[in-house]
Amino acid sequence: MAEQPEWDTLYRRLIAERRAQSGEPPTADEVEALFAGDLSEDEAARVRARLVDYPELVRVMTQQPPPEDVRILTDDERREDWAAIQKRIAPPIPIRTKPRYLPYAAAAAVALAALSAVYVASRSSTAPSKPPLVARHVERRALRPDAILRGGESAPAVALAAADEYVLQLLTSNEVHDDSYRVEIVDMEANRVIWTRPGLRGGPSGSFEISVSGAVLRPGGRYQIVLYKASQRVATYTVRV
Amino acid sequence: MPNNEEEFETLYKRYYDRVVAYIASIGVLREDARELAQETFIRVYRSMEQGQYRHEAEWAFLQKTARNLTFNHFRDKSAKKREGNLAPASDEELGNVAAGTPSPERSAVLHETLQRALAAIDKLSENDRECMHWHLAGHKYREIAQVLKISDATVKSRIHEARKRLKEQGIELPWPNNQSGTPSTDD
């Protein structure tokens, strides 16, 4: 009789193999509908077949919450997390679009700019740079092309956390030496191009870096980033936020 | 939005620990659980801003938000593993790192035994077969019962019956011991 640890290793390997073959697990909505009994028998069987090898996803849906008065954080951790949340929900600094007292405002702005320049110049040589007043959440991700991942099947979307700005590195298997590349971002729901950047030059490792505002890639959206060389499509990268 | 901010702070003081504990109890590492809990509260704050927050069901709203974020956390991790070719792990990759890793020769013997077991499971009745597949994948009886919408006792009885039939065919394995909790999948 074999030892349990050996078999546990074997079971894990079996599950890993089956996961690799079966593709994406069901979504939270599908599993929620399964547990709520909202699916037809056929649909439920299909969701179960894609869920069976993901015990952690089932556990998410079945785990009972702890009692309300549970305390597991230290006071410092609680303060730290509250500060982190406050940073991310801080309102943006309002921008006045129509100044009412333009001459005074302009004069004040010039004076302020001059003072700021003197201050910055005096600080820059001695003090380390400070973080901005309003923290911006920047999501940095390296993305692999869809085609390399899936060999022609529908591309799985890479999940991006909602952010104020996205710095995305588009990886390619090509060597790129000129600046004839451009990137388009397609909103897959609206099926239209919502952002474009021409004249891109690749990095030495064959990758391109783009910086996209959070106003373009919105939470709940699904997007396809398309890399072109001239009019030829080089690679696509599917993401969701 | 002073009202929202006051309510939000009250909500944080009352429920933040519970949300972190809830996410951690699912098998998420503590530091990741804190990040997911922060994201949960930010989503709730945004819902308050947009007037979509359900004031009358504050814990239900928090729990559902935390649950969906945790679900997607696991889902994205498994997608990354598949995309990065991290699974399945080969014998070489596992090497002697894991305490339970058998030698390549031993692994081949065990693999063959497992294949025989899987073939025998495929010949069981539909009900017993499905229970055994969920059991082999590491689910607890309670979880299998909830997915298949049957009682815990029925799950236990079907698995017992299935093992008995396999034993009659000379297939007796150390089946997964899922009932005392499986190792964290958040590694």
Interface residues (C-beta under 8 A of the other chain):
Chain A: M1 A2 E3 Q4 P5 E6 W7 D8 T9 L10 Y11 R13 L14 I15 A16 E17 R19 A20 G23 E24 P25 T27 A28 V31 L34 F35 G37 R48 L51 V52 D53 Y54 P55 E56 L57 V58 R59 V60 M61 T62 Q63 P65 P66 P67 E68 V70 R71 I72 L73 E77 R78 D81 W82 A84 I85 R88 I89 R144 L149 P156 V158 A159 A161
Chain B: Y12 R14 Y15 Y16 D17 R18 V20 A21 Y22 A24 S25 I26 G27 R34 A37 Q38 E39 F41 I42 Y45 R46 W59 Q63 R67 N68 T70 F71 N72 F74 R75 D76 S78 A79 K81 R82 E83 A87 P88 A89 L94 A98 A99 G100 T101 P102 R106 S107 L110 H111 T113 L114 E130 H133 W134 L136 A137 G138 H139 R142 E143 Q146 V147 L148 K149 E172 L173 P174 W175 P176 N177 T182 T185 D186
